[in-house]
Amino acid sequence: MVIQKKANGRVTFVCTLDPAPKTVYLVGDFNQWDPSRQKMVKMKDGSFRARVDLPAGTYQYKFVADGAWINDPDGERRVANPFGTLNSVVTVVEEAAPVVAAQTRFGSRRY
């Protein structure tokens, strides 16, 4: 599952499986589907996490748990891939810059 998306594009992926695997890697079109590139960190609660900085866009991904390629069981969305299985999908939205209000001697202004 994706638990956090911020304006700076930092996305946190979380993988929780039962039984818990020994190792999990994050793969996707953002890392050329390389199963050895993004090892996820095992947390005290048994989940695995990885943070990735992604520009705005839509990305497909999977987890590789002890060598098995699986889609995110808690993911937002899935799409079919050319191999006859599903990929999980995450969309990172570019957030608009905040509007700043200022009080000047000429009155209130919005920037």
Stockholm file with secondary structure:
# STOCKHOLM 1.0

chainA/1-111         MVIQKKANGRVTFVCTLDPAPKTVYLVGDFNQWDPSRQKMVKMKDGSFRARVDLPAGTYQYKFVADGAWINDPDGERRVANPFGTLNSVVTVVEEAAPVVAAQTRFGSRRY
#=GR chainA/1-111 SS CEEEECTTCEEEEEECCSSCCSCEEEEETTTTTCTTTCBCEECTTSCEEEEEECCSEEEEEEEEETTEEECCTTCSEEEECTTSSEEEEEEECCCCCCCCEEEETTEEEEC
#=GC SS_cons         CEEEECTTCEEEEEECCSSCCSCEEEEETTTTTCTTTCBCEECTTSCEEEEEECCSEEEEEEEEETTEEECCTTCSEEEECTTSSEEEEEEECCCCCCCCEEEETTEEEEC
//
